[in-house]
């Protein structure tokens, strides 16, 4: 197959773009500074389409598709901003707030939280759905870190970084739907984990205040994620 045949042309919001056939709509949009909201996606990790915040409209397709896992196709016409998309994205974000106990004013990640920032960007001032107020657990058994299930949005970044980058696979997801939780070592306390290396990568990729380091102030809770693209590149070159 010639290099030319690997290139696809498409329209995003009425503008023409070209992309490799292995690229996703989200990748092409980011390369061209087109904003598509995401929460589970993070450069350097595999894509799973868990949060559905990146839904886009594609001409000829009735349903909305997640931009992070949808590959570009020749002649594709993508819409990233519309009244329908705005309504769906706000509803998804509101549901995330109602499913757990997100109280920004007392959160260690206040003003450094992707969930909070996205709500502000989408101009969400209140939630239309009833809050569930679940009795979620807080596990502080680890000597350095804490997991607060009240603030988890099940993006699975921690699961993926622990498996794909660290190679420990300490984290996983237990349960289904509203009852799902991230767990360590078959639902053992984090401090009892025999696989956790204590590297803290899971903490730094968490988009909310679900994972944080003990004794850190809000300003010190800035997440350091620049290691991900570098480690991924090194891994690809080694392979």
Secondary structure, DSSP 8 states (H G I E B T S, - for coil): --GGGGEEEEEETTEEEEEETT-BHHHHHHHTT-----SS--TTS-----S-TTEEEETT-SS-EETTT-B--TT-EEE---HHHHHHHHHHHHHHHHHTT--GGG-TTTTS-HHHHHHHHTT--S--S--------EE--SSSEEEEGGG-----HHHHIIIIIIS---EEEES-GGG-EEEETTTB-GGG-SS-----HHHHH-SSSSEEETT--TGGG----THHHHHHHHHHHH-
